[in-house]
């Protein structure tokens, strides 16, 4: 006898979870079950009650600030659960009423009809490395803000640096020689300087942690291989893999580029084709990292000493893809600039193709049997 299936929609918040149930079948009942506490123990009680009905349970909830604890707890018990992309949940244009109860009912109904799009859930180890890379990214932002505050303070009091580059040894010596007219201003200056130094040290500490932990990571071979590409340092490679997981989970390079929001938007109808700026959907952390890496392709193709060091010990196929990427992207960068294209657009186009070469390198690391399948 075929088991009945109950689709469970969970609207998850910090202190509460609203639960809705949808029975199998197009005309099956969709009902609100109730509101429970936001902890896992409260959820487990509901699960045990529903399991007593003998039905197969399938859970769905939106991705949000509460993370993946519910997903991991349910799947550990052998239950079916998906985490849904909020931006891809179908919504009626005329529906102007939104509350937790309706959201839970909607999730259960759409899960039953198969209209929900699940997001990729990283493993616990991958998520830990992602948290570390994001922590470093936040620290870099804080460092940039601290530097801007210091320079703004100096400019406000007429101090302008005429040297070649900021934050060099000469620049710090210039700052150290500044004497403010009032004691309070001198203290303020010193506090700004200390803030920059502290945040710089934090960035360096997190960078060292990434360097130390990546070799112990299960995806370390992929991180090492991606560094064969020009402009893809350890931080860029680790950020990409930590955010996206195994790149071979994408069926094609086009799918990866679209996931990163690096493809042009389009609004075409009939015989009219209109393409606009990139979609900027998907993962912004990787998109920013690839955009920074793309700047290096404005120079002629060459294998520098640093790049040759990163190429050591890598398979020949990976080295060939790396060189092919350099020749292709450096030439394309120069050609697009010669055609008068905006530099930002050229960098974005380069980042898009760089993502494709990353996917190719990840596939090159797969065993031959996996590639044939």
VENQUI-V330656 format. One record per residue. N is the residue number from 1. SS is DSSP state (alpha for helix, beta for strand, coil for the rest). Layout:
n->{N,N}
ss->{SS,SS}
//
This chain:
n->{1,2,3,4,5,6,7,8,9,10,11,12,13,14,15,16,17,18,19,20,21,22,23,24,25,26,27,28,29,30,31,32,33,34,35,36,37,38,39,40,41,42,43,44,45,46,47,48,49,50,51,52,53,54,55,56,57,58,59,60,61,62,63,64,65,66,67,68,69,70,71,72,73,74,75,76,77,78,79,80,81,82,83,84,85,86,87,88,89,90,91,92,93,94,95,96,97,98,99,100,101,102,103,104,105,106,107,108,109,110,111,112,113,114,115,116,117,118,119,120,121,122,123,124,125,126,127,128,129,130,131,132,133,134,135,136,137,138,139,140,141,142,143,144,145,146,147,148,149,150,151,152,153,154,155,156,157,158,159,160,161,162,163,164,165,166,167,168,169,170,171,172,173,174,175,176,177,178,179,180,181,182,183,184,185,186,187,188,189,190,191,192,193,194,195,196,197,198,199,200,201,202,203,204,205,206,207,208,209,210,211,212,213,214,215,216,217,218,219,220,221,222,223,224,225,226,227,228,229,230,231,232,233,234,235,236,237,238,239,240,241,242,243,244,245,246,247,248,249,250,251,252,253,254,255,256,257,258,259,260,261,262,263,264,265,266,267,268,269,270,271,272,273,274,275,276,277,278,279,280,281,282,283,284,285,286,287,288,289,290,291,292,293,294,295,296,297,298,299,300,301,302,303,304,305,306,307,308,309,310,311,312,313,314,315,316,317,318,319,320,321,322,323,324,325,326,327,328,329,330,331,332,333,334,335,336,337,338,339,340,341,342,343,344,345,346,347,348,349,350,351,352,353,354,355,356,357,358,359,360,361,362,363,364,365,366,367,368,369,370,371,372,373}
ss->{coil,coil,coil,coil,beta,beta,beta,beta,beta,beta,beta,beta,coil,coil,coil,beta,beta,beta,beta,beta,beta,beta,beta,coil,coil,coil,coil,coil,coil,beta,beta,beta,beta,beta,beta,beta,beta,coil,coil,alpha,alpha,alpha,alpha,alpha,alpha,alpha,alpha,alpha,alpha,alpha,alpha,coil,coil,coil,coil,beta,beta,beta,beta,beta,beta,beta,coil,coil,coil,coil,coil,coil,alpha,alpha,alpha,alpha,alpha,alpha,alpha,alpha,coil,coil,coil,beta,beta,beta,beta,beta,coil,alpha,alpha,alpha,coil,coil,coil,coil,coil,coil,coil,coil,coil,coil,coil,alpha,alpha,alpha,alpha,alpha,alpha,alpha,alpha,alpha,alpha,alpha,alpha,alpha,alpha,coil,coil,coil,coil,beta,coil,coil,coil,coil,coil,alpha,alpha,alpha,alpha,alpha,alpha,alpha,alpha,alpha,alpha,alpha,alpha,alpha,alpha,alpha,alpha,alpha,alpha,alpha,alpha,alpha,alpha,alpha,alpha,alpha,alpha,alpha,alpha,alpha,alpha,alpha,alpha,alpha,coil,coil,coil,coil,coil,coil,coil,coil,coil,coil,coil,coil,alpha,alpha,alpha,alpha,alpha,alpha,alpha,alpha,coil,coil,coil,coil,coil,coil,alpha,alpha,alpha,alpha,alpha,alpha,alpha,alpha,alpha,alpha,alpha,alpha,alpha,alpha,alpha,alpha,alpha,alpha,alpha,alpha,alpha,alpha,alpha,alpha,alpha,alpha,alpha,alpha,alpha,alpha,alpha,alpha,coil,coil,coil,coil,coil,alpha,alpha,alpha,alpha,alpha,alpha,alpha,coil,coil,coil,coil,coil,coil,coil,alpha,alpha,alpha,alpha,alpha,alpha,alpha,alpha,alpha,alpha,alpha,coil,coil,alpha,alpha,alpha,coil,coil,coil,alpha,alpha,alpha,alpha,alpha,alpha,alpha,coil,coil,coil,coil,beta,beta,beta,coil,coil,beta,coil,coil,beta,coil,coil,beta,beta,beta,beta,coil,coil,coil,coil,coil,alpha,alpha,alpha,alpha,alpha,alpha,alpha,alpha,alpha,alpha,alpha,alpha,alpha,alpha,alpha,coil,coil,coil,coil,coil,coil,alpha,alpha,alpha,alpha,alpha,alpha,alpha,coil,coil,coil,coil,alpha,alpha,alpha,alpha,alpha,alpha,alpha,alpha,alpha,alpha,alpha,alpha,alpha,alpha,alpha,alpha,alpha,alpha,alpha,alpha,alpha,alpha,alpha,coil,coil,coil,coil,alpha,alpha,alpha,alpha,alpha,alpha,alpha,alpha,alpha,alpha,alpha,alpha,alpha,alpha,alpha,alpha,alpha,alpha,alpha,alpha,alpha,alpha,coil,coil,coil,alpha,alpha,alpha,alpha,alpha,coil}
//
